[in-house]
Amino acid sequence: MTLIRFRFVLSLIGLTMALVAVLAADRRITWVAIAVLVVAIGLRFVPGGKIPPGPSQQ
């Protein structure tokens, strides 16, 4: 699974958990959903894919 797909799936899980937390009025689920979304946002800053070639390699 690529990093982009992993971030997407993690975001969907976090949003689904947040919706369930609102409907269930459970604070524990809310905090877990927030933690999942923070991890998904944090993974946004992890470089994925190949490093672009420098000017000397072109």
N, C-alpha and C positions, 0 to 999 in steps of 0.2 A: 504494500500500500504506500503510495507516495505521500509526501508530507502535506501536500495541498489537500488530498482526500482526507487524511487524518485530521487536519484542522477543521475541514468542513463537517465531518462526522462528529467531532468533538463539539463544535458549535451547535449542531442540531440536537445533540444529547443535552447540552446545557440549556438551550431554549425550551426543549420539551420538559425538562425537569423544573424549570422556572414556572411553566404553565401549570404543571401538576402541583407545585408548591402553592401557587395562588389558589387553585381550586380546593386543595386539601387544607389550606391554612396551617401548614406545618413549617416551623422555622428551621428545623434541621434540613429538610429538603431544600429550603431556600438557600441556606449557607452552602450546601453541597453544589447547588446549581451555580451559585456565584463563583465558587472555587473552580468548577469546570470551565466556566466562561473566562475566568482570569487566565487559566492555563492555555485555553484556545487563543486568547489575545496575545499572551506571552510567546506562543509559538510563531506568531506573526513576525517576530524579530529574529527568528532562527533562519539563517540562510539555507535555502534549499536549491537543489539543482547544481548545475555546473558553474564554475567560476568563469566569468567572461574573459576572453583572451585579452592580454595587454597589448599596447601598441607595438611592442617588439615582436610579438608572436603572429602578427597579421601578415 
